[in-house]
Amino acid sequence: MTHWIDHLPAPLLRESLRLMRVDRPIGTWLVLWPCLWALFAAAKPNYPDAPLLIIFIMGSFLMRSAGCVINDLADKDFDPQVARTRERPLAARRISTRAAKGLLLLLLAAALLLALQLNKLAIQLSVVGALLAVSYPFTKRFVHWPQFYLGAAFGWGVIMAWGAATETVPWPAWLYFAATLTWAAAYDTLYALMDIEDDLQIGVKSTAILFGRWAVPIVALLYLLTLTLLAAAGWWVGLSLPYYCALLLGLAQMGWQITMARQGSYLAAFLSNKWFGAVILLGILLA
C-alpha cells in the first residue's frame, strides 16, 4: 500500500519524513496518550488549557520523530542486518548521515522552543525527558531490559505534563508514570519478539530475549500491573465509575492482544495499543 509520502517529488524531503516515521504514526500515539491522560487528570474537574494541549500534541510528534532519527543513527550498522529494518532510509543509504544529523538538530530545536513556553518546573523536567529520549537507543547494547527504559522515556511525558499543568508532581502523576512504564515495557516486548532471531545473531539485547519462552505470560502480567496502577491513580485523583468501566474495556483489549500474541501476531497486538490509550483517555473524560 502506497503512502502520500511516496509521491513527494523531493527525495530528501521524502526520506526525511520516512526517517521520522511520519508514515507510521503509532509511536506518536503511544507518546501522546500518557501526556493527555496526565493533562486531563491534573485539570479535573476542569479541562486543560488549550495552549498546553497544543504544546504537548506538537511536542509528542517532534520528540517521537527525533527519537526515531536518533535510533536509526545509533543502529545504522545494525539495521541492514535485520529483515524488518534493512529498508529504512539510513540502512538503505537513501539519506546521508549528515542529513539525518541536520534533521535531528532541527527537530530538537523545535521541541526546545515548545518546552520554553512552559513553566519553570516543566522546563527543568524537560531536560530529563530529553536525556532519556537521546540515550534510549543505546541501551540495547548494554542492558537486557531496554523496553523498561523506553517506558521511562515515554512515561516522562506524564511528569512533564502534570508539572506544566499544576507546577507540582504529586503521587497520581508518578502512578500514571509507572503505569506507562509497565505498559510500554509490555507492548515493546511484543514488538521485540518480531526481531528476536536477528537480535540474537547481531548481539542486541531485549526483554523478548531475556524472558524467553515466558515472554508472552510476563507481558500479560505487566498489562495487569498497568491496569492496577491506572486504577490506583484514578482512585487517588477521584475519578468516578466511567473510568473504571474504561479500565474493564482496557482489560478486554489487552486480553485480545495476548490471544493474538499467542498466535504469533505480534505486530497486530502491538499496533492495537493506540486503542488502549484512547480508551483510558475516554474514561478520564467521562469521569
HELIX and SHEET records of a PDB file:
HELIX    1   1 TRP A    4  HIS A    7  5                                   4    
HELIX    2   2 PRO A   11  LEU A   19  1                                   9    
HELIX    3   3 ILE A   26  ALA A   43  1                                  18    
HELIX    4   4 ALA A   50  ALA A   74  1                                  25    
HELIX    5   5 ASP A   79  GLN A   81  5                                   3    
HELIX    6   6 THR A   97  ALA A  115  1                                  19    
HELIX    7   7 LYS A  120  THR A  139  1                                  20    
HELIX    8   8 PRO A  146  THR A  166  1                                  21    
HELIX    9   9 TRP A  171  LEU A  193  1                                  23    
HELIX   10  10 ILE A  196  ILE A  202  1                                   7    
HELIX   11  11 THR A  207  PHE A  211  1                                   5    
HELIX   12  12 GLY A  212  TRP A  214  5                                   3    
HELIX   13  13 ALA A  215  VAL A  237  1                                  23    
HELIX   14  14 LEU A  241  ARG A  262  1                                  22    
HELIX   15  15 TYR A  266  LEU A  271  1                                   6    
HELIX   16  16 ASN A  273  LEU A  286  1                                  14    
END                                                                             
